[in-house]
Amino acid sequence: MPGQRKRRRQPPSEPRQSAERFAPEAGRWSVLFETQDVSERRAYVRRLRAEGSRIDWSAVRMDTLCGRLKQPTTYRLSLFVPNPGPAPEEGAR
C-alpha cells in the first residue's frame, strides 16, 4: 500500500505525546469560530494567519460536524487552552 513505509518509520511516541498534550486533564478546547459556511471559515483562518497572531497552530483543531436534512453541516475552529500550572509556593526560593 502507498505510504506504508513512511508510517512504519515514524516513531511510535508521537501519537502518545500528542495524546498526553491534549488530554482532558491538561486543558480544554476553546471555540474560536463556528459557522455553517465553509468559505467563511477559510476566510477567518486566512485572516488569522495574515494578522500574524500568536496562535500555536499545532494546538488548533478544525472540526466538521456533519449535518443531515434538519441540521446543516457546521464548521468549528478550536484552540487548546492548557490549564495553568501549579502556583509557586511563597516560601520556596
Residue pairs with C-beta under 8 A, 6 or more apart in sequence:
20 26
21 59
21 80
22 59
22 80
25 83
26 82
26 83
27 80
27 81
27 82
27 83
28 80
28 81
28 83
29 61
29 78
29 79
29 80
29 81
30 78
30 79
30 80
30 81
31 76
31 77
31 78
32 60
32 77
32 78
32 79
33 41
33 44
33 76
33 77
34 74
34 75
34 76
34 77
35 41
35 44
35 74
35 75
36 72
36 73
36 74
36 75
37 75
38 75
40 75
41 62
41 75
41 77
44 77
45 62
45 77
48 55
55 79
59 79
59 80
60 77
60 78
60 79
60 80
61 77
61 78
61 79
61 80
62 75
62 76
62 77
62 78
63 75
63 76
63 77
63 78
64 73
64 74
64 75
64 76
65 73
65 74
65 75
65 76
66 73
67 73
67 74
